[in-house]
């Protein structure tokens, strides 16, 4: 994993967490009514705010002020949306590209 090669403690901590998720070595949430016993706790700073849990809200959260930064490679390199099973990748990519294409054609 490339993140492990960085010196940032925050990035290394995140990389370790992702590896633990992939290795199924995080503790499951204790069983509560309506919660799958295989679910894990996602740290609060990694969760989408509950006020807008739509794909549009996710994109706005990860790419704030994209109108000002859509040509900035570093801005884009420091953001990502992951799909652990690649089930929605095309939908997410198309939604993001459509937002950027709208800005590109209007500038």
DARA-V18705 format. One record per backbone hydrogen bond with DSSP energy under -0.5 kcal/mol. NH is the residue of the N-H (numbers start at 1). CO is the residue of the C=O. If there is no record, write none. Layout:
# DARA-V18705
nh->{NH	NH}
co->{CO	CO}
This chain:
# DARA-V18705
nh->{4	5	6	12	13	14	15	16	17	18	19	20	21	22	23	24	25	26	29	35	36	39	41	42	46	47	52	58	59	60	61	62	63	64	66	68	69	70	72	73	76	77	78	79	86	92	93	94	95	96	97	98	99	100	101	102	103	104	105	106	107}
co->{1	2	3	8	9	10	11	12	13	14	15	16	17	18	19	21	20	20	39	32	34	36	27	40	43	44	49	54	55	56	57	58	59	61	63	65	65	66	69	71	72	73	74	76	83	88	89	90	91	92	93	94	95	96	97	98	99	100	101	102	104}
